[in-house]
Amino acid sequence: MDSIPYKPEMSNVLPAPCDAATAQAAAPAGPCRHPNLVIATTILASSMAFIDGSVVNVGLPAIAASFYAEAGELQWVVNAYLLPLSALLLLGGAAGDRFGRKRLLIAGVGLFALASLACAAAPSLFWLLVARFFQGAAAAMLMPNSLAILGQSFSGEAKGRAIGIWAASGAAGGAIGPVLGGWLIDAGNWRYVFLINLPLALGAMALGWIAVPKDRGGDGDRLDGLGAILATAGLGLATWALTEGSSRGWSVGVLAALLAGALLLAIFVAAEKHVGERAMMPLALFGSASFVGLTLLTFLLYGALGGLFVLLPYLLIEAGGYTATQAGAALLPLPLVIALTSPVAGAFAAKTGPRLPLTFGPIIVAGGFLLALRIGNGASYFTDVLPAMVVIALGMAGAVAPLTTAVLMSVDARHVGSASGFNSAVARTGGLVATALIGAVMAATGPALTGAFGTATIIGAALCLASALSAWWLIPAKV
């Protein structure tokens, strides 16, 4: 398989490594009559998920003040979105194969717009969380089908160029999102953040209707509905238990919920084994030691980063005295440095094989986490925040550049689509679990907040080092 260049896109601030590979894996469906409009459609649709995932982190302090929310409740503002997105991403792609990708894309965009409107109008935190859940479910519909439509509309070099344009636009949206969201919060109200999605949705639906050719659907296998229910319920119970335990303490009820969630996830694995190749998560993927190592690396690395990039804007606003706009702008070096340096890292990985960059990249990220220990009350951006962001970004560029190619080359050709989708879901699940575990930090105030952030940062560095070890032990020098 040819090396697939990584182009960063933003999802919940962090690049999900194998999203672009979903488009690469899609088979061309014939000549495209409106290629530029198809690219525009997929950019508008995907940008909603990219921007929404990144701007909400900046808005957490304002949402907390509006609803008098506690730490555990604030964690759910992020996780109510990540839970259905993580659990249903693979099902969303399979549903597009069965019912038609154009139909699923337009339906997903429409649902995302309605859910965004509901978020903006939410009268209480409960209804905000319900609307966020539907946003995540809609993103699980529109993301894989948007990418599959992009992939099937082009072939050869044109496909590479189209994916490059899509990825660059996604990176720009993810970078601008927190700054724009912070400005809207400072200028008016956190509710305005969710209204950004409405013009994007209208444009995507109109262009999708005009430019995307009709597909009949019906070619996919029967949907793995039981797997989707078990995965969502198991992840949901486990996430609730971890959130409650980290923010309010580990009671008997919380431990029972965690055990029940783990049991449901075990039943999910057994059900997937019974379904075989029609499963959301074909167990044949795990016959490859390389794929297991890459999955562990993705979960640990993106879990560490997911927790950091929820906590960092919160700390800068609550303890550092930053405005929401300034906190959003503090994250800008991450996508910019990754975009500039990942081509060099990809070329290096092509010469050495993936194991070295996938080992040393997370080690460099761990160094950036340790630099973040300097961030506290009255932190200077240029001397305290910026160095940590640049080092983390450099490490991520070294890791994510070869990750997509390594994942796709670790499995046989018939599992390429499943492998890319599963790896993207694992990246988001890592952020889901990490966000559930940071309740003690978000519950702290004053000097205790800085101390708790430091502890979380050290744990994050340890997770990055563990991801490096998984790469070194399980990934061969040449995949």
Buried (B, 14 or more C-beta within 10 A) or exposed (E): EEBBBBBBBBBBBBBBBBBBBBBBBBEBBEEBEBBEBBBBBBBBBBBBBBBBBBBBBBBBBBBBEBBEBBBBBBBBBBBBBBBBBBBBBBBBBBBBBBBBBBBBBBBBBBBBBBBBBBBBEBEEBEEBBBBBBBBBBBBBBBBBBBBBBBBBBBBEEEBBEBBEBBBBBBBBBBBBBBBBBBBBBBEEEBBBBBBBBBEBBBBBBBBBEEBBBEBEBEEBEEBBEBBBBBBBBBBBBBBBBBBBBBBBEEEEEBEEBBEBBBEBBEBBBEBBEEBEEBBBBBBBBBEBEBBBBBBBBBBBBBBBBBBBBBBBBBBBBBBBEBBBBBBBBBBBBBBBBBBEBBBEBBEBBBEEBBBBBBBBBBBBBBBBBBBBBBBBEEBEBEEBBBBBBBBBBBBBBBBBBBBBBBBBBBBEEEBBBBBBBBBBBBBBBBBBBBBBBBBBBBBBEEEEBBEBBBEBBBBBBBBBBBBBBBBBEBBEEEB
